[in-house]
């Protein structure tokens, strides 16, 4: 089996089109790169996070007191600016 350094060198040696193809396939090769998997792992993590909970509570209280201070998210805000 190759070492990580050998794999990195082999990837760097690929032509640009092949590197792009590899980049497209990496999430299926390495599931830990899948953003949905990362979020799911975070959502299922039951460890307490008091600072994050306090921040969420603070934001919820601000929203309850003045919802107008929060900009409404539109579908166009999520589109790629390319």
PDB file of N, CA, C and O in Angstrom:
ATOM      1  N   UNK A   1       0.835  -1.184   0.000  1.00  0.00           N
ATOM      2  CA  UNK A   1       0.000   0.000   0.000  1.00  0.00           C
ATOM      3  C   UNK A   1       0.876   1.243   0.000  1.00  0.00           C
ATOM      4  O   UNK A   1       1.911   1.273   0.665  1.00  0.00           O
ATOM      5  N   UNK A   2       0.481   2.240  -0.720  1.00  0.00           N
ATOM      6  CA  UNK A   2       1.234   3.486  -0.796  1.00  0.00           C
ATOM      7  C   UNK A   2       1.051   4.317   0.467  1.00  0.00           C
ATOM      8  O   UNK A   2       0.048   4.207   1.172  1.00  0.00           O
ATOM      9  N   UNK A   3       2.035   5.137   0.723  1.00  0.00           N
ATOM     10  CA  UNK A   3       1.928   6.053   1.849  1.00  0.00           C
ATOM     11  C   UNK A   3       1.137   7.274   1.398  1.00  0.00           C
ATOM     12  O   UNK A   3       0.931   7.492   0.204  1.00  0.00           O
ATOM     13  N   UNK A   4       0.707   8.049   2.350  1.00  0.00           N
ATOM     14  CA  UNK A   4      -0.043   9.263   2.031  1.00  0.00           C
ATOM     15  C   UNK A   4       0.808  10.186   1.164  1.00  0.00           C
ATOM     16  O   UNK A   4       0.296  10.786   0.219  1.00  0.00           O
ATOM     17  N   UNK A   5       2.077  10.307   1.467  1.00  0.00           N
ATOM     18  CA  UNK A   5       2.959  11.165   0.672  1.00  0.00           C
ATOM     19  C   UNK A   5       3.021  10.694  -0.780  1.00  0.00           C
ATOM     20  O   UNK A   5       3.025  11.515  -1.697  1.00  0.00           O
ATOM     21  N   UNK A   6       3.069   9.371  -0.996  1.00  0.00           N
ATOM     22  CA  UNK A   6       3.103   8.835  -2.360  1.00  0.00           C
ATOM     23  C   UNK A   6       1.784   9.111  -3.093  1.00  0.00           C
ATOM     24  O   UNK A   6       1.773   9.434  -4.280  1.00  0.00           O
ATOM     25  N   UNK A   7       0.698   8.980  -2.373  1.00  0.00           N
ATOM     26  CA  UNK A   7      -0.610   9.254  -2.973  1.00  0.00           C
ATOM     27  C   UNK A   7      -0.727  10.732  -3.324  1.00  0.00           C
ATOM     28  O   UNK A   7      -1.216  11.079  -4.400  1.00  0.00           O
ATOM     29  N   UNK A   8      -0.284  11.598  -2.426  1.00  0.00           N
ATOM     30  CA  UNK A   8      -0.312  13.036  -2.699  1.00  0.00           C
ATOM     31  C   UNK A   8       0.526  13.371  -3.929  1.00  0.00           C
ATOM     32  O   UNK A   8       0.098  14.154  -4.777  1.00  0.00           O
ATOM     33  N   UNK A   9       1.705  12.788  -4.029  1.00  0.00           N
ATOM     34  CA  UNK A   9       2.579  13.040  -5.179  1.00  0.00           C
ATOM     35  C   UNK A   9       1.925  12.553  -6.471  1.00  0.00           C
ATOM     36  O   UNK A   9       2.010  13.217  -7.504  1.00  0.00           O
ATOM     37  N   UNK A  10       1.275  11.400  -6.409  1.00  0.00           N
ATOM     38  CA  UNK A  10       0.603  10.867  -7.594  1.00  0.00           C
ATOM     39  C   UNK A  10      -0.547  11.774  -8.021  1.00  0.00           C
ATOM     40  O   UNK A  10      -0.757  11.990  -9.215  1.00  0.00           O
ATOM     41  N   UNK A  11      -1.280  12.296  -7.071  1.00  0.00           N
ATOM     42  CA  UNK A  11      -2.387  13.207  -7.390  1.00  0.00           C
ATOM     43  C   UNK A  11      -1.852  14.479  -8.026  1.00  0.00           C
ATOM     44  O   UNK A  11      -2.402  14.963  -9.016  1.00  0.00           O
ATOM     45  N   UNK A  12      -0.784  15.018  -7.463  1.00  0.00           N
ATOM     46  CA  UNK A  12      -0.178  16.238  -8.030  1.00  0.00           C
ATOM     47  C   UNK A  12       0.322  16.013  -9.449  1.00  0.00           C
ATOM     48  O   UNK A  12       0.355  16.948 -10.249  1.00  0.00           O
ATOM     49  N   UNK A  13       0.707  14.798  -9.767  1.00  0.00           N
ATOM     50  CA  UNK A  13       1.243  14.487 -11.095  1.00  0.00           C
ATOM     51  C   UNK A  13       0.148  14.298 -12.148  1.00  0.00           C
ATOM     52  O   UNK A  13       0.444  14.256 -13.342  1.00  0.00           O
ATOM     53  N   UNK A  14      -1.093  14.187 -11.726  1.00  0.00           N
ATOM     54  CA  UNK A  14      -2.191  13.992 -12.678  1.00  0.00           C
ATOM     55  C   UNK A  14      -2.399  15.244 -13.537  1.00  0.00           C
ATOM     56  O   UNK A  14      -2.159  16.359 -13.075  1.00  0.00           O
ATOM     57  N   UNK A  15      -2.844  15.061 -14.781  1.00  0.00           N
ATOM     58  CA  UNK A  15      -3.215  16.213 -15.601  1.00  0.00           C
ATOM     59  C   UNK A  15      -4.426  16.914 -14.971  1.00  0.00           C
ATOM     60  O   UNK A  15      -5.200  16.279 -14.256  1.00  0.00           O
ATOM     61  N   UNK A  16      -4.593  18.203 -15.227  1.00  0.00           N
ATOM     62  CA  UNK A  16      -5.690  18.957 -14.602  1.00  0.00           C
ATOM     63  C   UNK A  16      -7.071  18.311 -14.763  1.00  0.00           C
ATOM     64  O   UNK A  16      -7.853  18.287 -13.813  1.00  0.00           O
ATOM     65  N   UNK A  17      -7.375  17.793 -15.944  1.00  0.00           N
ATOM     66  CA  UNK A  17      -8.695  17.186 -16.159  1.00  0.00           C
ATOM     67  C   UNK A  17      -8.895  15.967 -15.260  1.00  0.00           C
ATOM     68  O   UNK A  17      -9.987  15.750 -14.736  1.00  0.00           O
ATOM     69  N   UNK A  18      -7.844  15.181 -15.087  1.00  0.00           N
ATOM     70  CA  UNK A  18      -7.948  13.996 -14.230  1.00  0.00           C
ATOM     71  C   UNK A  18      -8.052  14.389 -12.755  1.00  0.00           C
ATOM     72  O   UNK A  18      -8.759  13.740 -11.984  1.00  0.00           O
ATOM     73  N   UNK A  19      -7.345  15.451 -12.366  1.00  0.00           N
ATOM     74  CA  UNK A  19      -7.445  15.935 -10.983  1.00  0.00           C
ATOM     75  C   UNK A  19      -8.866  16.401 -10.694  1.00  0.00           C
ATOM     76  O   UNK A  19      -9.406  16.136  -9.620  1.00  0.00           O
ATOM     77  N   UNK A  20      -9.473  17.101 -11.662  1.00  0.00           N
ATOM     78  CA  UNK A  20     -10.838  17.577 -11.494  1.00  0.00           C
ATOM     79  C   UNK A  20     -11.803  16.396 -11.373  1.00  0.00           C
ATOM     80  O   UNK A  20     -12.711  16.406 -10.541  1.00  0.00           O
ATOM     81  N   UNK A  21     -11.596  15.386 -12.208  1.00  0.00           N
ATOM     82  CA  UNK A  21     -12.424  14.182 -12.148  1.00  0.00           C
ATOM     83  C   UNK A  21     -12.284  13.501 -10.786  1.00  0.00           C
ATOM     84  O   UNK A  21     -13.271  13.067 -10.191  1.00  0.00           O
ATOM     85  N   UNK A  22     -11.055  13.416 -10.308  1.00  0.00           N
ATOM     86  CA  UNK A  22     -10.818  12.818  -8.990  1.00  0.00           C
ATOM     87  C   UNK A  22     -11.510  13.634  -7.899  1.00  0.00           C
ATOM     88  O   UNK A  22     -12.131  13.072  -6.996  1.00  0.00           O
ATOM     89  N   UNK A  23     -11.400  14.949  -7.984  1.00  0.00           N
ATOM     90  CA  UNK A  23     -12.033  15.809  -6.980  1.00  0.00           C
ATOM     91  C   UNK A  23     -13.543  15.579  -6.939  1.00  0.00           C
ATOM     92  O   UNK A  23     -14.148  15.589  -5.867  1.00  0.00           O
ATOM     93  N   UNK A  24     -14.150  15.372  -8.112  1.00  0.00           N
ATOM     94  CA  UNK A  24     -15.590  15.112  -8.170  1.00  0.00           C
ATOM     95  C   UNK A  24     -15.954  13.786  -7.504  1.00  0.00           C
ATOM     96  O   UNK A  24     -17.044  13.640  -6.951  1.00  0.00           O
ATOM     97  N   UNK A  25     -15.032  12.821  -7.560  1.00  0.00           N
ATOM     98  CA  UNK A  25     -15.308  11.490  -7.019  1.00  0.00           C
ATOM     99  C   UNK A  25     -14.851  11.306  -5.563  1.00  0.00           C
ATOM    100  O   UNK A  25     -15.211  10.313  -4.931  1.00  0.00           O
ATOM    101  N   UNK A  26     -14.082  12.225  -5.036  1.00  0.00           N
ATOM    102  CA  UNK A  26     -13.540  12.045  -3.689  1.00  0.00           C
ATOM    103  C   UNK A  26     -14.612  11.821  -2.616  1.00  0.00           C
ATOM    104  O   UNK A  26     -14.411  10.974  -1.745  1.00  0.00           O
ATOM    105  N   UNK A  27     -15.734  12.536  -2.640  1.00  0.00           N
ATOM    106  CA  UNK A  27     -16.731  12.267  -1.588  1.00  0.00           C
ATOM    107  C   UNK A  27     -17.255  10.832  -1.593  1.00  0.00           C
ATOM    108  O   UNK A  27     -17.644  10.317  -0.545  1.00  0.00           O
ATOM    109  N   UNK A  28     -17.272  10.182  -2.752  1.00  0.00           N
ATOM    110  CA  UNK A  28     -17.719   8.785  -2.753  1.00  0.00           C
ATOM    111  C   UNK A  28     -16.598   7.851  -2.297  1.00  0.00           C
ATOM    112  O   UNK A  28     -16.856   6.773  -1.762  1.00  0.00           O
ATOM    113  N   UNK A  29     -15.361   8.276  -2.512  1.00  0.00           N
ATOM    114  CA  UNK A  29     -14.211   7.478  -2.077  1.00  0.00           C
ATOM    115  C   UNK A  29     -13.960   7.676  -0.580  1.00  0.00           C
ATOM    116  O   UNK A  29     -13.661   6.728   0.147  1.00  0.00           O
ATOM    117  N   UNK A  30     -14.090   8.929  -0.139  1.00  0.00           N
ATOM    118  CA  UNK A  30     -13.874   9.288   1.259  1.00  0.00           C
ATOM    119  C   UNK A  30     -15.158   9.906   1.806  1.00  0.00           C
ATOM    120  O   UNK A  30     -15.318  11.125   1.747  1.00  0.00           O
ATOM    121  N   UNK A  31     -16.067   9.110   2.331  1.00  0.00           N
ATOM    122  CA  UNK A  31     -17.363   9.629   2.785  1.00  0.00           C
ATOM    123  C   UNK A  31     -17.250  10.746   3.821  1.00  0.00           C
ATOM    124  O   UNK A  31     -18.162  11.560   3.963  1.00  0.00           O
ATOM    125  N   UNK A  32     -16.129  10.782   4.542  1.00  0.00           N
ATOM    126  CA  UNK A  32     -15.968  11.833   5.550  1.00  0.00           C
ATOM    127  C   UNK A  32     -15.864  13.229   4.930  1.00  0.00           C
ATOM    128  O   UNK A  32     -15.952  14.227   5.645  1.00  0.00           O
ATOM    129  N   UNK A  33     -15.677  13.311   3.607  1.00  0.00           N
ATOM    130  CA  UNK A  33     -15.651  14.602   2.925  1.00  0.00           C
ATOM    131  C   UNK A  33     -17.050  15.087   2.577  1.00  0.00           C
ATOM    132  O   UNK A  33     -17.228  16.249   2.210  1.00  0.00           O
ATOM    133  N   UNK A  34     -18.029  14.227   2.685  1.00  0.00           N
ATOM    134  CA  UNK A  34     -19.399  14.579   2.353  1.00  0.00           C
ATOM    135  C   UNK A  34     -19.937  15.530   3.415  1.00  0.00           C
ATOM    136  O   UNK A  34     -20.020  15.177   4.591  1.00  0.00           O
ATOM    137  N   UNK A  35     -20.301  16.732   2.994  1.00  0.00           N
ATOM    138  CA  UNK A  35     -20.796  17.740   3.933  1.00  0.00           C
ATOM    139  C   UNK A  35     -22.020  17.277   4.702  1.00  0.00           C
ATOM    140  O   UNK A  35     -22.150  17.577   5.889  1.00  0.00           O
ATOM    141  N   UNK A  36     -22.930  16.544   4.043  1.00  0.00           N
ATOM    142  CA  UNK A  36     -24.122  16.053   4.725  1.00  0.00           C
ATOM    143  C   UNK A  36     -23.752  15.087   5.840  1.00  0.00           C
ATOM    144  O   UNK A  36     -24.379  15.082   6.899  1.00  0.00           O
ATOM    145  N   UNK A  37     -22.732  14.270   5.600  1.00  0.00           N
ATOM    146  CA  UNK A  37     -22.286  13.324   6.619  1.00  0.00           C
ATOM    147  C   UNK A  37     -21.731  14.078   7.828  1.00  0.00           C
ATOM    148  O   UNK A  37     -21.989  13.704   8.972  1.00  0.00           O
ATOM    149  N   UNK A  38     -20.973  15.135   7.567  1.00  0.00           N
ATOM    150  CA  UNK A  38     -20.416  15.922   8.674  1.00  0.00           C
ATOM    151  C   UNK A  38     -21.531  16.560   9.494  1.00  0.00           C
ATOM    152  O   UNK A  38     -21.498  16.527  10.724  1.00  0.00           O
ATOM    153  N   UNK A  39     -22.519  17.141   8.814  1.00  0.00           N
ATOM    154  CA  UNK A  39     -23.631  17.758   9.530  1.00  0.00           C
ATOM    155  C   UNK A  39     -24.409  16.714  10.325  1.00  0.00           C
ATOM    156  O   UNK A  39     -24.792  16.968  11.467  1.00  0.00           O
ATOM    157  N   UNK A  40     -24.642  15.557   9.740  1.00  0.00           N
ATOM    158  CA  UNK A  40     -25.384  14.513  10.432  1.00  0.00           C
ATOM    159  C   UNK A  40     -24.650  14.074  11.689  1.00  0.00           C
ATOM    160  O   UNK A  40     -25.264  13.840  12.730  1.00  0.00           O
ATOM    161  N   UNK A  41     -23.320  13.962  11.583  1.00  0.00           N
ATOM    162  CA  UNK A  41     -22.519  13.584  12.748  1.00  0.00           C
ATOM    163  C   UNK A  41     -22.646  14.648  13.845  1.00  0.00           C
ATOM    164  O   UNK A  41     -22.748  14.311  15.024  1.00  0.00           O
ATOM    165  N   UNK A  42     -22.639  15.922  13.464  1.00  0.00           N
ATOM    166  CA  UNK A  42     -22.804  16.999  14.436  1.00  0.00           C
ATOM    167  C   UNK A  42     -24.195  16.978  15.070  1.00  0.00           C
ATOM    168  O   UNK A  42     -24.340  17.142  16.282  1.00  0.00           O
ATOM    169  N   UNK A  43     -25.213  16.775  14.235  1.00  0.00           N
ATOM    170  CA  UNK A  43     -26.581  16.760  14.746  1.00  0.00           C
ATOM    171  C   UNK A  43     -26.834  15.606  15.700  1.00  0.00           C
ATOM    172  O   UNK A  43     -27.626  15.734  16.634  1.00  0.00           O
ATOM    173  N   UNK A  44     -26.172  14.486  15.475  1.00  0.00           N
ATOM    174  CA  UNK A  44     -26.361  13.306  16.322  1.00  0.00           C
ATOM    175  C   UNK A  44     -25.460  13.294  17.549  1.00  0.00           C
ATOM    176  O   UNK A  44     -25.591  12.415  18.400  1.00  0.00           O
ATOM    177  N   UNK A  45     -24.561  14.242  17.652  1.00  0.00           N
ATOM    178  CA  UNK A  45     -23.634  14.306  18.779  1.00  0.00           C
ATOM    179  C   UNK A  45     -24.369  14.885  19.989  1.00  0.00           C
ATOM    180  O   UNK A  45     -24.823  16.028  19.958  1.00  0.00           O
ATOM    181  N   UNK A  46     -24.480  14.099  21.037  1.00  0.00           N
ATOM    182  CA  UNK A  46     -25.268  14.504  22.197  1.00  0.00           C
ATOM    183  C   UNK A  46     -24.431  15.170  23.292  1.00  0.00           C
ATOM    184  O   UNK A  46     -24.946  15.465  24.371  1.00  0.00           O
ATOM    185  N   UNK A  47     -23.152  15.408  23.022  1.00  0.00           N
ATOM    186  CA  UNK A  47     -22.335  16.069  24.042  1.00  0.00           C
ATOM    187  C   UNK A  47     -22.859  17.482  24.298  1.00  0.00           C
ATOM    188  O   UNK A  47     -23.247  18.179  23.360  1.00  0.00           O
ATOM    189  N   UNK A  48     -22.873  17.905  25.557  1.00  0.00           N
ATOM    190  CA  UNK A  48     -23.348  19.261  25.849  1.00  0.00           C
ATOM    191  C   UNK A  48     -22.365  20.313  25.316  1.00  0.00           C
ATOM    192  O   UNK A  48     -21.147  20.146  25.363  1.00  0.00           O
ATOM    193  N   UNK A  49     -22.937  21.373  24.823  1.00  0.00           N
ATOM    194  CA  UNK A  49     -22.142  22.507  24.334  1.00  0.00           C
ATOM    195  C   UNK A  49     -22.774  23.772  24.914  1.00  0.00           C
ATOM    196  O   UNK A  49     -23.538  24.455  24.232  1.00  0.00           O
ATOM    197  N   UNK A  50     -22.458  24.079  26.157  1.00  0.00           N
ATOM    198  CA  UNK A  50     -23.137  25.183  26.842  1.00  0.00           C
ATOM    199  C   UNK A  50     -22.962  26.531  26.137  1.00  0.00           C
ATOM    200  O   UNK A  50     -23.901  27.326  26.103  1.00  0.00           O
ATOM    201  N   UNK A  51     -21.799  26.800  25.581  1.00  0.00           N
ATOM    202  CA  UNK A  51     -21.592  28.089  24.913  1.00  0.00           C
ATOM    203  C   UNK A  51     -22.462  28.192  23.667  1.00  0.00           C
ATOM    204  O   UNK A  51     -23.043  29.246  23.408  1.00  0.00           O
ATOM    205  N   UNK A  52     -22.560  27.119  22.895  1.00  0.00           N
ATOM    206  CA  UNK A  52     -23.392  27.119  21.697  1.00  0.00           C
ATOM    207  C   UNK A  52     -24.874  27.213  22.069  1.00  0.00           C
ATOM    208  O   UNK A  52     -25.638  27.924  21.415  1.00  0.00           O
ATOM    209  N   UNK A  53     -25.271  26.501  23.110  1.00  0.00           N
ATOM    210  CA  UNK A  53     -26.655  26.568  23.577  1.00  0.00           C
ATOM    211  C   UNK A  53     -26.990  27.985  24.032  1.00  0.00           C
ATOM    212  O   UNK A  53     -28.066  28.496  23.721  1.00  0.00           O
ATOM    213  N   UNK A  54     -26.080  28.624  24.768  1.00  0.00           N
ATOM    214  CA  UNK A  54     -26.307  29.996  25.229  1.00  0.00           C
ATOM    215  C   UNK A  54     -26.422  30.952  24.049  1.00  0.00           C
ATOM    216  O   UNK A  54     -27.267  31.847  24.056  1.00  0.00           O
ATOM    217  N   UNK A  55     -25.584  30.770  23.042  1.00  0.00           N
ATOM    218  CA  UNK A  55     -25.662  31.620  21.853  1.00  0.00           C
ATOM    219  C   UNK A  55     -26.996  31.434  21.143  1.00  0.00           C
ATOM    220  O   UNK A  55     -27.628  32.411  20.743  1.00  0.00           O
ATOM    221  N   UNK A  56     -27.426  30.189  20.984  1.00  0.00           N
ATOM    222  CA  UNK A  56     -28.723  29.929  20.363  1.00  0.00           C
ATOM    223  C   UNK A  56     -29.867  30.547  21.146  1.00  0.00           C
ATOM    224  O   UNK A  56     -30.790  31.112  20.558  1.00  0.00           O
ATOM    225  N   UNK A  57     -29.816  30.447  22.466  1.00  0.00           N
ATOM    226  CA  UNK A  57     -30.852  31.045  23.312  1.00  0.00           C
ATOM    227  C   UNK A  57     -30.862  32.568  23.175  1.00  0.00           C
ATOM    228  O   UNK A  57     -31.926  33.185  23.137  1.00  0.00           O
ATOM    229  N   UNK A  58     -29.685  33.164  23.103  1.00  0.00           N
ATOM    230  CA  UNK A  58     -29.571  34.620  22.960  1.00  0.00           C
ATOM    231  C   UNK A  58     -30.165  35.079  21.625  1.00  0.00           C
ATOM    232  O   UNK A  58     -30.899  36.066  21.571  1.00  0.00           O
ATOM    233  N   UNK A  59     -29.843  34.361  20.559  1.00  0.00           N
ATOM    234  CA  UNK A  59     -30.374  34.711  19.238  1.00  0.00           C
ATOM    235  C   UNK A  59     -31.893  34.541  19.209  1.00  0.00           C
ATOM    236  O   UNK A  59     -32.598  35.379  18.647  1.00  0.00           O
ATOM    237  N   UNK A  60     -32.401  33.468  19.808  1.00  0.00           N
ATOM    238  CA  UNK A  60     -33.841  33.239  19.856  1.00  0.00           C
ATOM    239  C   UNK A  60     -34.546  34.362  20.609  1.00  0.00           C
ATOM    240  O   UNK A  60     -35.620  34.806  20.203  1.00  0.00           O
ATOM    241  N   UNK A  61     -33.950  34.819  21.695  1.00  0.00           N
ATOM    242  CA  UNK A  61     -34.542  35.917  22.469  1.00  0.00           C
ATOM    243  C   UNK A  61     -34.530  37.211  21.663  1.00  0.00           C
ATOM    244  O   UNK A  61     -35.505  37.962  21.688  1.00  0.00           O
ATOM    245  N   UNK A  62     -33.443  37.480  20.949  1.00  0.00           N
ATOM    246  CA  UNK A  62     -33.373  38.672  20.110  1.00  0.00           C
ATOM    247  C   UNK A  62     -34.426  38.612  19.009  1.00  0.00           C
ATOM    248  O   UNK A  62     -35.079  39.613  18.715  1.00  0.00           O
ATOM    249  N   UNK A  63     -34.589  37.450  18.405  1.00  0.00           N
ATOM    250  CA  UNK A  63     -35.579  37.295  17.341  1.00  0.00           C
ATOM    251  C   UNK A  63     -36.992  37.495  17.886  1.00  0.00           C
ATOM    252  O   UNK A  63     -37.825  38.144  17.255  1.00  0.00           O
ATOM    253  N   UNK A  64     -37.247  36.934  19.054  1.00  0.00           N
ATOM    254  CA  UNK A  64     -38.577  37.072  19.657  1.00  0.00           C
ATOM    255  C   UNK A  64     -38.870  38.542  19.961  1.00  0.00           C
ATOM    256  O   UNK A  64     -39.999  39.003  19.790  1.00  0.00           O
ATOM    257  N   UNK A  65     -37.857  39.269  20.408  1.00  0.00           N
ATOM    258  CA  UNK A  65     -38.033  40.673  20.759  1.00  0.00           C
ATOM    259  C   UNK A  65     -38.128  41.598  19.552  1.00  0.00           C
ATOM    260  O   UNK A  65     -38.811  42.621  19.607  1.00  0.00           O
ATOM    261  N   UNK A  66     -37.442  41.244  18.450  1.00  0.00           N
ATOM    262  CA  UNK A  66     -37.425  42.119  17.282  1.00  0.00           C
ATOM    263  C   UNK A  66     -37.117  41.303  16.030  1.00  0.00           C
ATOM    264  O   UNK A  66     -35.986  41.328  15.546  1.00  0.00           O
ATOM    265  N   UNK A  67     -38.101  40.584  15.499  1.00  0.00           N
ATOM    266  CA  UNK A  67     -37.844  39.742  14.326  1.00  0.00           C
ATOM    267  C   UNK A  67     -37.413  40.535  13.100  1.00  0.00           C
ATOM    268  O   UNK A  67     -36.750  39.996  12.213  1.00  0.00           O
ATOM    269  N   UNK A  68     -37.782  41.808  13.044  1.00  0.00           N
ATOM    270  CA  UNK A  68     -37.425  42.637  11.894  1.00  0.00           C
ATOM    271  C   UNK A  68     -35.930  42.892  11.751  1.00  0.00           C
ATOM    272  O   UNK A  68     -35.469  43.275  10.676  1.00  0.00           O
ATOM    273  N   UNK A  69     -35.178  42.685  12.812  1.00  0.00           N
ATOM    274  CA  UNK A  69     -33.731  42.924  12.718  1.00  0.00           C
ATOM    275  C   UNK A  69     -32.986  41.777  12.019  1.00  0.00           C
ATOM    276  O   UNK A  69     -31.781  41.861  11.779  1.00  0.00           O
ATOM    277  N   UNK A  70     -33.720  40.711  11.699  1.00  0.00           N
ATOM    278  CA  UNK A  70     -33.127  39.564  11.023  1.00  0.00           C
ATOM    279  C   UNK A  70     -33.557  39.574   9.561  1.00  0.00           C
ATOM    280  O   UNK A  70     -34.749  39.543   9.258  1.00  0.00           O
ATOM    281  N   UNK A  71     -32.590  39.616   8.668  1.00  0.00           N
ATOM    282  CA  UNK A  71     -32.900  39.625   7.238  1.00  0.00           C
ATOM    283  C   UNK A  71     -33.518  38.291   6.843  1.00  0.00           C
ATOM    284  O   UNK A  71     -33.099  37.231   7.309  1.00  0.00           O
ATOM    285  N   UNK A  72     -34.521  38.366   5.975  1.00  0.00           N
ATOM    286  CA  UNK A  72     -35.152  37.144   5.483  1.00  0.00           C
ATOM    287  C   UNK A  72     -34.281  36.532   4.404  1.00  0.00           C
ATOM    288  O   UNK A  72     -33.817  37.236   3.508  1.00  0.00           O
ATOM    289  N   UNK A  73     -34.059  35.253   4.477  1.00  0.00           N
ATOM    290  CA  UNK A  73     -33.250  34.534   3.505  1.00  0.00           C
ATOM    291  C   UNK A  73     -34.094  34.235   2.275  1.00  0.00           C
ATOM    292  O   UNK A  73     -35.199  33.702   2.380  1.00  0.00           O
ATOM    293  N   UNK A  74     -33.561  34.587   1.107  1.00  0.00           N
ATOM    294  CA  UNK A  74     -34.251  34.318  -0.151  1.00  0.00           C
ATOM    295  C   UNK A  74     -33.511  33.224  -0.905  1.00  0.00           C
ATOM    296  O   UNK A  74     -32.319  33.006  -0.687  1.00  0.00           O
ATOM    297  N   UNK A  75     -34.210  32.547  -1.779  1.00  0.00           N
ATOM    298  CA  UNK A  75     -33.589  31.470  -2.561  1.00  0.00           C
ATOM    299  C   UNK A  75     -32.393  31.981  -3.361  1.00  0.00           C
ATOM    300  O   UNK A  75     -31.403  31.266  -3.521  1.00  0.00           O
ATOM    301  N   UNK A  76     -32.478  33.199  -3.858  1.00  0.00           N
ATOM    302  CA  UNK A  76     -31.366  33.768  -4.640  1.00  0.00           C
ATOM    303  C   UNK A  76     -30.117  33.975  -3.786  1.00  0.00           C
ATOM    304  O   UNK A  76     -29.007  34.013  -4.316  1.00  0.00           O
ATOM    305  N   UNK A  77     -30.288  34.108  -2.479  1.00  0.00           N
ATOM    306  CA  UNK A  77     -29.130  34.255  -1.598  1.00  0.00           C
ATOM    307  C   UNK A  77     -28.277  32.989  -1.568  1.00  0.00           C
ATOM    308  O   UNK A  77     -27.096  33.037  -1.225  1.00  0.00           O
ATOM    309  N   UNK A  78     -28.883  31.856  -1.931  1.00  0.00           N
ATOM    310  CA  UNK A  78     -28.192  30.574  -1.864  1.00  0.00           C
ATOM    311  C   UNK A  78     -27.588  30.156  -3.200  1.00  0.00           C
ATOM    312  O   UNK A  78     -26.932  29.118  -3.289  1.00  0.00           O
ATOM    313  N   UNK A  79     -27.805  30.956  -4.233  1.00  0.00           N
ATOM    314  CA  UNK A  79     -27.309  30.595  -5.542  1.00  0.00           C
ATOM    315  C   UNK A  79     -25.837  30.966  -5.684  1.00  0.00           C
ATOM    316  O   UNK A  79     -25.362  31.947  -5.111  1.00  0.00           O
ATOM    317  N   UNK A  80     -25.140  30.165  -6.454  1.00  0.00           N
ATOM    318  CA  UNK A  80     -23.722  30.381  -6.708  1.00  0.00           C
ATOM    319  C   UNK A  80     -23.550  31.648  -7.541  1.00  0.00           C
ATOM    320  O   UNK A  80     -24.206  31.787  -8.573  1.00  0.00           O
ATOM    321  N   UNK A  81     -22.688  32.576  -7.124  1.00  0.00           N
ATOM    322  CA  UNK A  81     -22.539  33.846  -7.843  1.00  0.00           C
ATOM    323  C   UNK A  81     -21.784  33.746  -9.161  1.00  0.00           C
ATOM    324  O   UNK A  81     -21.542  34.775  -9.792  1.00  0.00           O
ATOM    325  N   UNK A  82     -21.405  32.557  -9.600  1.00  0.00           N
ATOM    326  CA  UNK A  82     -20.637  32.391 -10.841  1.00  0.00           C
ATOM    327  C   UNK A  82     -21.307  33.013 -12.021  1.00  0.00           C
ATOM    328  O   UNK A  82     -20.780  32.954 -13.132  1.00  0.00           O
TER     329      UNK A  82
END
